[in-house]
Amino acid sequence: MKKRVFLTLIAAVLAGAAMAQSGDGLKGIVDATTMVRNYFKPLTELIYAVGAVTGLIGGIKVYQKFSSGDPETSKTAASWFGACIFLVVVGVVLQSFFL
């Protein structure tokens, strides 16, 4: 009987210690969320800028293939267009998720 009471007391003390630390954990999560929100907008704009440059390079490659009469021009153009749409959609989805 003493052993059971002792183990119950130890469990209660450990549970209390675990709950006492949840305040610091919650503060850490709030701080991390704030940091992500602060860096998200500039990072999104950087990704859009890199995507724009990559899109221009892809557009030039499609134009070169079209000018040279390459038979795979439509496949290249479709993949380039799909990548551009994917970049915009991912940006919007991430923005709605994090902000």
Gaussian input, Z-matrix of N, CA and C with variables (Angstrom, degrees):
# hf/3-21g

backbone

0 1
 N
 C     1     B1
 C     2     B2     1     A1
 N     3     B3     2     A2     1     D1
 C     4     B4     3     A3     2     D2
 C     5     B5     4     A4     3     D3
 N     6     B6     5     A5     4     D4
 C     7     B7     6     A6     5     D5
 C     8     B8     7     A7     6     D6
 N     9     B9     8     A8     7     D7
 C    10    B10     9     A9     8     D8
 C    11    B11    10    A10     9     D9
 N    12    B12    11    A11    10    D10
 C    13    B13    12    A12    11    D11
 C    14    B14    13    A13    12    D12
 N    15    B15    14    A14    13    D13
 C    16    B16    15    A15    14    D14
 C    17    B17    16    A16    15    D15
 N    18    B18    17    A17    16    D16
 C    19    B19    18    A18    17    D17
 C    20    B20    19    A19    18    D18
 N    21    B21    20    A20    19    D19
 C    22    B22    21    A21    20    D20
 C    23    B23    22    A22    21    D21
 N    24    B24    23    A23    22    D22
 C    25    B25    24    A24    23    D23
 C    26    B26    25    A25    24    D24
 N    27    B27    26    A26    25    D25
 C    28    B28    27    A27    26    D26
 C    29    B29    28    A28    27    D27
 N    30    B30    29    A29    28    D28
 C    31    B31    30    A30    29    D29
 C    32    B32    31    A31    30    D30
 N    33    B33    32    A32    31    D31
 C    34    B34    33    A33    32    D32
 C    35    B35    34    A34    33    D33
 N    36    B36    35    A35    34    D34
 C    37    B37    36    A36    35    D35
 C    38    B38    37    A37    36    D36
 N    39    B39    38    A38    37    D37
 C    40    B40    39    A39    38    D38
 C    41    B41    40    A40    39    D39
 N    42    B42    41    A41    40    D40
 C    43    B43    42    A42    41    D41
 C    44    B44    43    A43    42    D42
 N    45    B45    44    A44    43    D43
 C    46    B46    45    A45    44    D44
 C    47    B47    46    A46    45    D45
 N    48    B48    47    A47    46    D46
 C    49    B49    48    A48    47    D47
 C    50    B50    49    A49    48    D48
 N    51    B51    50    A50    49    D49
 C    52    B52    51    A51    50    D50
 C    53    B53    52    A52    51    D51
 N    54    B54    53    A53    52    D52
 C    55    B55    54    A54    53    D53
 C    56    B56    55    A55    54    D54
 N    57    B57    56    A56    55    D55
 C    58    B58    57    A57    56    D56
 C    59    B59    58    A58    57    D57
 N    60    B60    59    A59    58    D58
 C    61    B61    60    A60    59    D59
 C    62    B62    61    A61    60    D60
 N    63    B63    62    A62    61    D61
 C    64    B64    63    A63    62    D62
 C    65    B65    64    A64    63    D63
 N    66    B66    65    A65    64    D64
 C    67    B67    66    A66    65    D65
 C    68    B68    67    A67    66    D66
 N    69    B69    68    A68    67    D67
 C    70    B70    69    A69    68    D68
 C    71    B71    70    A70    69    D69
 N    72    B72    71    A71    70    D70
 C    73    B73    72    A72    71    D71
 C    74    B74    73    A73    72    D72
 N    75    B75    74    A74    73    D73
 C    76    B76    75    A75    74    D74
 C    77    B77    76    A76    75    D75
 N    78    B78    77    A77    76    D76
 C    79    B79    78    A78    77    D77
 C    80    B80    79    A79    78    D78
 N    81    B81    80    A80    79    D79
 C    82    B82    81    A81    80    D80
 C    83    B83    82    A82    81    D81
 N    84    B84    83    A83    82    D82
 C    85    B85    84    A84    83    D83
 C    86    B86    85    A85    84    D84
 N    87    B87    86    A86    85    D85
 C    88    B88    87    A87    86    D86
 C    89    B89    88    A88    87    D87
 N    90    B90    89    A89    88    D88
 C    91    B91    90    A90    89    D89
 C    92    B92    91    A91    90    D90
 N    93    B93    92    A92    91    D91
 C    94    B94    93    A93    92    D92
 C    95    B95    94    A94    93    D93
 N    96    B96    95    A95    94    D94
 C    97    B97    96    A96    95    D95
 C    98    B98    97    A97    96    D96
 N    99    B99    98    A98    97    D97
 C   100   B100    99    A99    98    D98
 C   101   B101   100   A100    99    D99
 N   102   B102   101   A101   100   D100
 C   103   B103   102   A102   101   D101
 C   104   B104   103   A103   102   D102
 N   105   B105   104   A104   103   D103
 C   106   B106   105   A105   104   D104
 C   107   B107   106   A106   105   D105
 N   108   B108   107   A107   106   D106
 C   109   B109   108   A108   107   D107
 C   110   B110   109   A109   108   D108
 N   111   B111   110   A110   109   D109
 C   112   B112   111   A111   110   D110
 C   113   B113   112   A112   111   D111
 N   114   B114   113   A113   112   D112
 C   115   B115   114   A114   113   D113
 C   116   B116   115   A115   114   D114
 N   117   B117   116   A116   115   D115
 C   118   B118   117   A117   116   D116
 C   119   B119   118   A118   117   D117
 N   120   B120   119   A119   118   D118
 C   121   B121   120   A120   119   D119
 C   122   B122   121   A121   120   D120
 N   123   B123   122   A122   121   D121
 C   124   B124   123   A123   122   D122
 C   125   B125   124   A124   123   D123
 N   126   B126   125   A125   124   D124
 C   127   B127   126   A126   125   D125
 C   128   B128   127   A127   126   D126
 N   129   B129   128   A128   127   D127
 C   130   B130   129   A129   128   D128
 C   131   B131   130   A130   129   D129
 N   132   B132   131   A131   130   D130
 C   133   B133   132   A132   131   D131
 C   134   B134   133   A133   132   D132
 N   135   B135   134   A134   133   D133
 C   136   B136   135   A135   134   D134
 C   137   B137   136   A136   135   D135
 N   138   B138   137   A137   136   D136
 C   139   B139   138   A138   137   D137
 C   140   B140   139   A139   138   D138
 N   141   B141   140   A140   139   D139
 C   142   B142   141   A141   140   D140
 C   143   B143   142   A142   141   D141
 N   144   B144   143   A143   142   D142
 C   145   B145   144   A144   143   D143
 C   146   B146   145   A145   144   D144
 N   147   B147   146   A146   145   D145
 C   148   B148   147   A147   146   D146
 C   149   B149   148   A148   147   D147
 N   150   B150   149   A149   148   D148
 C   151   B151   150   A150   149   D149
 C   152   B152   151   A151   150   D150
 N   153   B153   152   A152   151   D151
 C   154   B154   153   A153   152   D152
 C   155   B155   154   A154   153   D153
 N   156   B156   155   A155   154   D154
 C   157   B157   156   A156   155   D155
 C   158   B158   157   A157   156   D156
 N   159   B159   158   A158   157   D157
 C   160   B160   159   A159   158   D158
 C   161   B161   160   A160   159   D159
 N   162   B162   161   A161   160   D160
 C   163   B163   162   A162   161   D161
 C   164   B164   163   A163   162   D162
 N   165   B165   164   A164   163   D163
 C   166   B166   165   A165   164   D164
 C   167   B167   166   A166   165   D165
 N   168   B168   167   A167   166   D166
 C   169   B169   168   A168   167   D167
 C   170   B170   169   A169   168   D168
 N   171   B171   170   A170   169   D169
 C   172   B172   171   A171   170   D170
 C   173   B173   172   A172   171   D171
 N   174   B174   173   A173   172   D172
 C   175   B175   174   A174   173   D173
 C   176   B176   175   A175   174   D174
 N   177   B177   176   A176   175   D175
 C   178   B178   177   A177   176   D176
 C   179   B179   178   A178   177   D177
 N   180   B180   179   A179   178   D178
 C   181   B181   180   A180   179   D179
 C   182   B182   181   A181   180   D180
 N   183   B183   182   A182   181   D181
 C   184   B184   183   A183   182   D182
 C   185   B185   184   A184   183   D183
 N   186   B186   185   A185   184   D184
 C   187   B187   186   A186   185   D185
 C   188   B188   187   A187   186   D186
 N   189   B189   188   A188   187   D187
 C   190   B190   189   A189   188   D188
 C   191   B191   190   A190   189   D189
 N   192   B192   191   A191   190   D190
 C   193   B193   192   A192   191   D191
 C   194   B194   193   A193   192   D192
 N   195   B195   194   A194   193   D193
 C   196   B196   195   A195   194   D194
 C   197   B197   196   A196   195   D195
 N   198   B198   197   A197   196   D196
 C   199   B199   198   A198   197   D197
 C   200   B200   199   A199   198   D198
 N   201   B201   200   A200   199   D199
 C   202   B202   201   A201   200   D200
 C   203   B203   202   A202   201   D201
 N   204   B204   203   A203   202   D202
 C   205   B205   204   A204   203   D203
 C   206   B206   205   A205   204   D204
 N   207   B207   206   A206   205   D205
 C   208   B208   207   A207   206   D206
 C   209   B209   208   A208   207   D207
 N   210   B210   209   A209   208   D208
 C   211   B211   210   A210   209   D209
 C   212   B212   211   A211   210   D210
 N   213   B213   212   A212   211   D211
 C   214   B214   213   A213   212   D212
 C   215   B215   214   A214   213   D213
 N   216   B216   215   A215   214   D214
 C   217   B217   216   A216   215   D215
 C   218   B218   217   A217   216   D216
 N   219   B219   218   A218   217   D217
 C   220   B220   219   A219   218   D218
 C   221   B221   220   A220   219   D219
 N   222   B222   221   A221   220   D220
 C   223   B223   222   A222   221   D221
 C   224   B224   223   A223   222   D222
 N   225   B225   224   A224   223   D223
 C   226   B226   225   A225   224   D224
 C   227   B227   226   A226   225   D225
 N   228   B228   227   A227   226   D226
 C   229   B229   228   A228   227   D227
 C   230   B230   229   A229   228   D228
 N   231   B231   230   A230   229   D229
 C   232   B232   231   A231   230   D230
 C   233   B233   232   A232   231   D231
 N   234   B234   233   A233   232   D232
 C   235   B235   234   A234   233   D233
 C   236   B236   235   A235   234   D234
 N   237   B237   236   A236   235   D235
 C   238   B238   237   A237   236   D236
 C   239   B239   238   A238   237   D237
 N   240   B240   239   A239   238   D238
 C   241   B241   240   A240   239   D239
 C   242   B242   241   A241   240   D240
 N   243   B243   242   A242   241   D241
 C   244   B244   243   A243   242   D242
 C   245   B245   244   A244   243   D243
 N   246   B246   245   A245   244   D244
 C   247   B247   246   A246   245   D245
 C   248   B248   247   A247   246   D246
 N   249   B249   248   A248   247   D247
 C   250   B250   249   A249   248   D248
 C   251   B251   250   A250   249   D249
 N   252   B252   251   A251   250   D250
 C   253   B253   252   A252   251   D251
 C   254   B254   253   A253   252   D252
 N   255   B255   254   A254   253   D253
 C   256   B256   255   A255   254   D254
 C   257   B257   256   A256   255   D255
 N   258   B258   257   A257   256   D256
 C   259   B259   258   A258   257   D257
 C   260   B260   259   A259   258   D258
 N   261   B261   260   A260   259   D259
 C   262   B262   261   A261   260   D260
 C   263   B263   262   A262   261   D261
 N   264   B264   263   A263   262   D262
 C   265   B265   264   A264   263   D263
 C   266   B266   265   A265   264   D264
 N   267   B267   266   A266   265   D265
 C   268   B268   267   A267   266   D266
 C   269   B269   268   A268   267   D267
 N   270   B270   269   A269   268   D268
 C   271   B271   270   A270   269   D269
 C   272   B272   271   A271   270   D270
 N   273   B273   272   A272   271   D271
 C   274   B274   273   A273   272   D272
 C   275   B275   274   A274   273   D273
 N   276   B276   275   A275   274   D274
 C   277   B277   276   A276   275   D275
 C   278   B278   277   A277   276   D276
 N   279   B279   278   A278   277   D277
 C   280   B280   279   A279   278   D278
 C   281   B281   280   A280   279   D279
 N   282   B282   281   A281   280   D280
 C   283   B283   282   A282   281   D281
 C   284   B284   283   A283   282   D282
 N   285   B285   284   A284   283   D283
 C   286   B286   285   A285   284   D284
 C   287   B287   286   A286   285   D285
 N   288   B288   287   A287   286   D286
 C   289   B289   288   A288   287   D287
 C   290   B290   289   A289   288   D288
 N   291   B291   290   A290   289   D289
 C   292   B292   291   A291   290   D290
 C   293   B293   292   A292   291   D291
 N   294   B294   293   A293   292   D292
 C   295   B295   294   A294   293   D293
 C   296   B296   295   A295   294   D294

   B1=1.4506
   B2=1.5252
   B3=1.3334
   B4=1.4578
   B5=1.5327
   B6=1.3169
   B7=1.4651
   B8=1.5363
   B9=1.3325
   B10=1.4575
   B11=1.5332
   B12=1.3283
   B13=1.4608
   B14=1.5276
   B15=1.3278
   B16=1.4589
   B17=1.5273
   B18=1.3354
   B19=1.4685
   B20=1.5311
   B21=1.3153
   B22=1.4640
   B23=1.5229
   B24=1.3221
   B25=1.4637
   B26=1.5317
   B27=1.3282
   B28=1.4728
   B29=1.5313
   B30=1.3205
   B31=1.4713
   B32=1.5141
   B33=1.3271
   B34=1.4620
   B35=1.5218
   B36=1.3280
   B37=1.4695
   B38=1.5223
   B39=1.3238
   B40=1.4688
   B41=1.5226
   B42=1.3222
   B43=1.4697
   B44=1.5265
   B45=1.3163
   B46=1.4666
   B47=1.5065
   B48=1.3379
   B49=1.4661
   B50=1.5258
   B51=1.3201
   B52=1.4671
   B53=1.5166
   B54=1.3222
   B55=1.4645
   B56=1.5221
   B57=1.3013
   B58=1.4591
   B59=1.5183
   B60=1.3211
   B61=1.4566
   B62=1.5128
   B63=1.3108
   B64=1.4604
   B65=1.5199
   B66=1.3355
   B67=1.4596
   B68=1.5206
   B69=1.3343
   B70=1.4598
   B71=1.5220
   B72=1.3211
   B73=1.4571
   B74=1.5175
   B75=1.3106
   B76=1.4554
   B77=1.5220
   B78=1.3234
   B79=1.4644
   B80=1.5291
   B81=1.3292
   B82=1.4615
   B83=1.5137
   B84=1.3241
   B85=1.4670
   B86=1.5233
   B87=1.3268
   B88=1.4692
   B89=1.5259
   B90=1.3340
   B91=1.4607
   B92=1.5282
   B93=1.3320
   B94=1.4609
   B95=1.5220
   B96=1.3188
   B97=1.4640
   B98=1.5206
   B99=1.3179
   B100=1.4617
   B101=1.5232
   B102=1.3247
   B103=1.4631
   B104=1.5208
   B105=1.3400
   B106=1.4653
   B107=1.5237
   B108=1.3170
   B109=1.4693
   B110=1.5220
   B111=1.3346
   B112=1.4659
   B113=1.5241
   B114=1.3211
   B115=1.4577
   B116=1.5114
   B117=1.3111
   B118=1.4577
   B119=1.5243
   B120=1.3147
   B121=1.4680
   B122=1.5329
   B123=1.3518
   B124=1.4708
   B125=1.5299
   B126=1.3234
   B127=1.4577
   B128=1.5256
   B129=1.3257
   B130=1.4607
   B131=1.5212
   B132=1.3202
   B133=1.4605
   B134=1.5273
   B135=1.3317
   B136=1.4635
   B137=1.5211
   B138=1.3263
   B139=1.4651
   B140=1.5254
   B141=1.3333
   B142=1.4683
   B143=1.5214
   B144=1.3236
   B145=1.4653
   B146=1.5299
   B147=1.3207
   B148=1.4679
   B149=1.5278
   B150=1.3152
   B151=1.4585
   B152=1.5245
   B153=1.3330
   B154=1.4692
   B155=1.5289
   B156=1.3237
   B157=1.4765
   B158=1.5222
   B159=1.3160
   B160=1.4650
   B161=1.5217
   B162=1.3256
   B163=1.4631
   B164=1.5210
   B165=1.3268
   B166=1.4694
   B167=1.5235
   B168=1.3123
   B169=1.4649
   B170=1.5253
   B171=1.3335
   B172=1.4644
   B173=1.5121
   B174=1.3318
   B175=1.4688
   B176=1.5187
   B177=1.3213
   B178=1.4742
   B179=1.5220
   B180=1.3198
   B181=1.4712
   B182=1.5272
   B183=1.3250
   B184=1.4682
   B185=1.5206
   B186=1.3220
   B187=1.4674
   B188=1.5281
   B189=1.3294
   B190=1.4663
   B191=1.5293
   B192=1.3254
   B193=1.4680
   B194=1.5226
   B195=1.3332
   B196=1.4669
   B197=1.5273
   B198=1.3300
   B199=1.4702
   B200=1.5200
   B201=1.3284
   B202=1.4665
   B203=1.5271
   B204=1.3168
   B205=1.4601
   B206=1.5209
   B207=1.3083
   B208=1.4617
   B209=1.5319
   B210=1.3397
   B211=1.4726
   B212=1.5391
   B213=1.3179
   B214=1.4664
   B215=1.5273
   B216=1.3107
   B217=1.4650
   B218=1.5220
   B219=1.3033
   B220=1.4661
   B221=1.5281
   B222=1.3204
   B223=1.4647
   B224=1.5320
   B225=1.3056
   B226=1.4626
   B227=1.5202
   B228=1.3189
   B229=1.4614
   B230=1.5254
   B231=1.3235
   B232=1.4647
   B233=1.5253
   B234=1.3149
   B235=1.4629
   B236=1.5243
   B237=1.3185
   B238=1.4636
   B239=1.5293
   B240=1.3237
   B241=1.4583
   B242=1.5251
   B243=1.3277
   B244=1.4602
   B245=1.5214
   B246=1.3275
   B247=1.4662
   B248=1.5260
   B249=1.3146
   B250=1.4714
   B251=1.5334
   B252=1.3142
   B253=1.4676
   B254=1.5296
   B255=1.3301
   B256=1.4655
   B257=1.5189
   B258=1.3121
   B259=1.4608
   B260=1.5219
   B261=1.3000
   B262=1.4593
   B263=1.5324
   B264=1.3184
   B265=1.4675
   B266=1.5253
   B267=1.3201
   B268=1.4648
   B269=1.5220
   B270=1.3176
   B271=1.4637
   B272=1.5151
   B273=1.3043
   B274=1.4672
   B275=1.5258
   B276=1.3334
   B277=1.4603
   B278=1.5300
   B279=1.3268
   B280=1.4686
   B281=1.5164
   B282=1.3144
   B283=1.4700
   B284=1.5160
   B285=1.3162
   B286=1.4662
   B287=1.5246
   B288=1.3161
   B289=1.4580
   B290=1.5344
   B291=1.3302
   B292=1.4478
   B293=1.5253
   B294=1.3126
   B295=1.4553
   B296=1.4731
   A1=110.64
   A2=116.71
   A3=120.14
   A4=110.70
   A5=114.76
   A6=119.29
   A7=110.77
   A8=116.51
   A9=121.36
   A10=110.61
   A11=117.92
   A12=122.20
   A13=109.83
   A14=116.74
   A15=121.14
   A16=110.66
   A17=117.42
   A18=120.74
   A19=111.35
   A20=118.00
   A21=121.45
   A22=110.01
   A23=116.42
   A24=120.98
   A25=110.62
   A26=116.98
   A27=121.34
   A28=109.80
   A29=117.75
   A30=120.98
   A31=110.93
   A32=117.82
   A33=120.72
   A34=111.16
   A35=117.24
   A36=120.87
   A37=110.29
   A38=116.91
   A39=119.76
   A40=111.86
   A41=117.29
   A42=120.51
   A43=110.32
   A44=116.16
   A45=119.56
   A46=111.92
   A47=116.66
   A48=120.26
   A49=110.68
   A50=116.64
   A51=120.13
   A52=110.94
   A53=117.89
   A54=120.92
   A55=111.30
   A56=117.22
   A57=120.23
   A58=110.41
   A59=117.43
   A60=120.74
   A61=112.64
   A62=118.76
   A63=120.40
   A64=111.88
   A65=118.04
   A66=120.35
   A67=111.53
   A68=117.34
   A69=120.82
   A70=111.31
   A71=116.05
   A72=119.49
   A73=111.50
   A74=116.08
   A75=120.71
   A76=110.53
   A77=116.75
   A78=120.59
   A79=110.58
   A80=116.15
   A81=120.13
   A82=112.28
   A83=116.10
   A84=120.00
   A85=110.60
   A86=116.62
   A87=120.20
   A88=110.17
   A89=117.43
   A90=120.68
   A91=111.68
   A92=116.70
   A93=120.22
   A94=111.17
   A95=117.09
   A96=120.93
   A97=110.92
   A98=116.44
   A99=120.74
   A100=110.77
   A101=116.57
   A102=119.60
   A103=111.42
   A104=116.88
   A105=119.89
   A106=109.80
   A107=117.19
   A108=120.11
   A109=111.78
   A110=117.44
   A111=120.22
   A112=111.82
   A113=117.28
   A114=120.61
   A115=113.63
   A116=118.16
   A117=120.35
   A118=112.45
   A119=118.09
   A120=121.29
   A121=111.98
   A122=119.52
   A123=118.33
   A124=112.52
   A125=117.22
   A126=120.00
   A127=110.62
   A128=116.98
   A129=120.45
   A130=111.03
   A131=116.63
   A132=119.83
   A133=111.64
   A134=117.04
   A135=120.72
   A136=110.75
   A137=116.83
   A138=120.51
   A139=110.31
   A140=117.17
   A141=119.61
   A142=111.33
   A143=118.12
   A144=120.98
   A145=110.56
   A146=117.15
   A147=120.46
   A148=109.50
   A149=117.20
   A150=121.00
   A151=112.17
   A152=116.60
   A153=119.70
   A154=110.73
   A155=115.84
   A156=119.41
   A157=110.05
   A158=116.64
   A159=120.37
   A160=110.84
   A161=116.88
   A162=120.52
   A163=112.52
   A164=116.50
   A165=119.52
   A166=110.84
   A167=117.05
   A168=120.00
   A169=109.74
   A170=117.20
   A171=120.45
   A172=112.03
   A173=116.60
   A174=120.27
   A175=111.69
   A176=116.22
   A177=119.95
   A178=110.22
   A179=117.03
   A180=119.77
   A181=111.01
   A182=117.03
   A183=120.01
   A184=110.15
   A185=117.04
   A186=120.74
   A187=111.09
   A188=117.05
   A189=120.10
   A190=111.15
   A191=116.64
   A192=119.18
   A193=110.87
   A194=116.18
   A195=119.83
   A196=110.65
   A197=116.68
   A198=120.81
   A199=112.12
   A200=116.46
   A201=118.95
   A202=112.22
   A203=118.14
   A204=121.27
   A205=113.12
   A206=117.66
   A207=122.00
   A208=109.53
   A209=118.09
   A210=119.58
   A211=113.65
   A212=118.19
   A213=120.72
   A214=112.53
   A215=117.20
   A216=120.78
   A217=111.06
   A218=117.73
   A219=119.94
   A220=111.35
   A221=117.00
   A222=120.50
   A223=110.38
   A224=117.14
   A225=121.49
   A226=110.55
   A227=116.92
   A228=120.44
   A229=111.03
   A230=117.15
   A231=120.33
   A232=111.09
   A233=117.43
   A234=119.65
   A235=110.66
   A236=117.72
   A237=120.98
   A238=110.36
   A239=117.18
   A240=121.33
   A241=110.91
   A242=116.91
   A243=121.05
   A244=112.28
   A245=116.56
   A246=120.21
   A247=110.96
   A248=117.27
   A249=120.79
   A250=110.86
   A251=116.75
   A252=120.95
   A253=110.32
   A254=117.04
   A255=121.41
   A256=110.69
   A257=117.80
   A258=121.35
   A259=110.80
   A260=117.79
   A261=121.29
   A262=110.81
   A263=116.88
   A264=120.43
   A265=110.96
   A266=117.24
   A267=120.17
   A268=110.41
   A269=117.20
   A270=120.09
   A271=112.23
   A272=117.06
   A273=121.06
   A274=111.08
   A275=116.72
   A276=120.67
   A277=110.13
   A278=117.52
   A279=120.31
   A280=111.54
   A281=116.29
   A282=119.35
   A283=110.61
   A284=117.19
   A285=119.42
   A286=110.77
   A287=117.96
   A288=121.49
   A289=111.22
   A290=117.81
   A291=121.21
   A292=113.75
   A293=119.00
   A294=120.00
   A295=111.10
   D1=-40.80
   D2=179.21
   D3=-63.38
   D4=-37.36
   D5=-179.21
   D6=-64.09
   D7=-41.71
   D8=-179.74
   D9=-64.85
   D10=-42.68
   D11=178.70
   D12=-65.32
   D13=-40.82
   D14=179.37
   D15=-63.45
   D16=-45.19
   D17=179.65
   D18=-65.88
   D19=-36.97
   D20=177.48
   D21=-65.01
   D22=-41.47
   D23=178.77
   D24=-64.14
   D25=-43.54
   D26=178.08
   D27=-62.00
   D28=-43.69
   D29=179.32
   D30=-62.55
   D31=-39.75
   D32=179.20
   D33=-66.09
   D34=-40.48
   D35=178.75
   D36=-65.95
   D37=-43.39
   D38=179.22
   D39=-65.79
   D40=-37.98
   D41=177.55
   D42=-65.48
   D43=-39.66
   D44=177.36
   D45=-64.71
   D46=-39.73
   D47=178.04
   D48=-66.46
   D49=-39.03
   D50=178.93
   D51=-65.43
   D52=-39.34
   D53=179.00
   D54=-71.16
   D55=-30.90
   D56=179.32
   D57=-67.24
   D58=-29.69
   D59=-179.84
   D60=-83.32
   D61=-12.01
   D62=-177.86
   D63=-66.54
   D64=-25.39
   D65=177.11
   D66=-63.94
   D67=-42.16
   D68=177.60
   D69=-67.88
   D70=-38.17
   D71=178.17
   D72=-65.64
   D73=-40.41
   D74=178.29
   D75=-65.58
   D76=-39.88
   D77=177.60
   D78=-63.72
   D79=-38.61
   D80=177.79
   D81=-64.58
   D82=-40.33
   D83=178.88
   D84=-66.73
   D85=-40.94
   D86=178.71
   D87=-65.22
   D88=-41.71
   D89=177.82
   D90=-63.12
   D91=-42.86
   D92=178.57
   D93=-63.76
   D94=-40.33
   D95=178.15
   D96=-63.28
   D97=-41.31
   D98=178.48
   D99=-64.08
   D100=-41.92
   D101=179.84
   D102=-64.78
   D103=-41.26
   D104=179.15
   D105=-63.88
   D106=-41.96
   D107=179.27
   D108=-65.37
   D109=-35.37
   D110=179.45
   D111=-69.19
   D112=-36.84
   D113=-177.44
   D114=-91.41
   D115=-9.15
   D116=-172.91
   D117=-68.91
   D118=-45.31
   D119=-177.00
   D120=-62.57
   D121=-50.51
   D122=177.84
   D123=-63.70
   D124=-35.78
   D125=179.29
   D126=-67.15
   D127=-39.13
   D128=177.11
   D129=-62.83
   D130=-42.43
   D131=178.76
   D132=-65.70
   D133=-36.59
   D134=176.40
   D135=-64.67
   D136=-41.66
   D137=178.81
   D138=-64.65
   D139=-40.47
   D140=176.89
   D141=-64.29
   D142=-37.94
   D143=178.65
   D144=-65.49
   D145=-45.22
   D146=177.90
   D147=-63.82
   D148=-39.62
   D149=177.40
   D150=-63.95
   D151=-36.75
   D152=179.07
   D153=-66.33
   D154=-43.59
   D155=178.58
   D156=-64.13
   D157=-44.39
   D158=178.61
   D159=-64.09
   D160=-37.84
   D161=177.22
   D162=-64.27
   D163=-40.00
   D164=176.92
   D165=-64.44
   D166=-42.33
   D167=178.58
   D168=-63.88
   D169=-41.84
   D170=177.18
   D171=-63.64
   D172=-39.17
   D173=177.40
   D174=-63.20
   D175=-39.46
   D176=178.10
   D177=-65.85
   D178=-40.09
   D179=178.46
   D180=-64.40
   D181=-40.60
   D182=177.66
   D183=-63.79
   D184=-42.53
   D185=178.47
   D186=-62.04
   D187=-41.70
   D188=178.93
   D189=-64.04
   D190=-40.90
   D191=177.90
   D192=-66.52
   D193=-39.15
   D194=178.65
   D195=-64.95
   D196=-41.57
   D197=-179.20
   D198=-67.48
   D199=-34.10
   D200=-178.22
   D201=-84.40
   D202=-7.75
   D203=177.82
   D204=81.03
   D205=25.79
   D206=179.38
   D207=-65.17
   D208=133.56
   D209=-177.91
   D210=-70.91
   D211=-16.77
   D212=-179.00
   D213=-95.45
   D214=22.52
   D215=-177.85
   D216=-64.66
   D217=-43.29
   D218=-177.94
   D219=-65.57
   D220=-36.69
   D221=177.80
   D222=-65.44
   D223=-43.14
   D224=178.66
   D225=-65.95
   D226=-42.49
   D227=180.00
   D228=-65.18
   D229=-39.97
   D230=179.33
   D231=-65.55
   D232=-41.95
   D233=179.58
   D234=-68.56
   D235=-37.34
   D236=178.00
   D237=-65.47
   D238=-44.71
   D239=179.42
   D240=-65.27
   D241=-41.15
   D242=177.43
   D243=-62.37
   D244=-38.69
   D245=178.01
   D246=-65.68
   D247=-39.01
   D248=178.25
   D249=-64.78
   D250=-44.82
   D251=177.89
   D252=-62.90
   D253=-42.81
   D254=179.10
   D255=-60.14
   D256=-42.14
   D257=-179.68
   D258=-61.80
   D259=-43.84
   D260=-179.76
   D261=-67.55
   D262=-44.01
   D263=-178.69
   D264=-64.89
   D265=-42.96
   D266=179.42
   D267=-63.58
   D268=-40.10
   D269=177.51
   D270=-61.21
   D271=-42.85
   D272=-179.88
   D273=-68.08
   D274=-42.64
   D275=-178.87
   D276=-65.19
   D277=-45.59
   D278=178.48
   D279=-63.35
   D280=-38.09
   D281=179.07
   D282=-64.57
   D283=-41.74
   D284=179.40
   D285=-70.85
   D286=-28.23
   D287=-178.60
   D288=-76.36
   D289=-42.99
   D290=-174.32
   D291=-92.12
   D292=-24.25
   D293=-177.10
   D294=-111.03

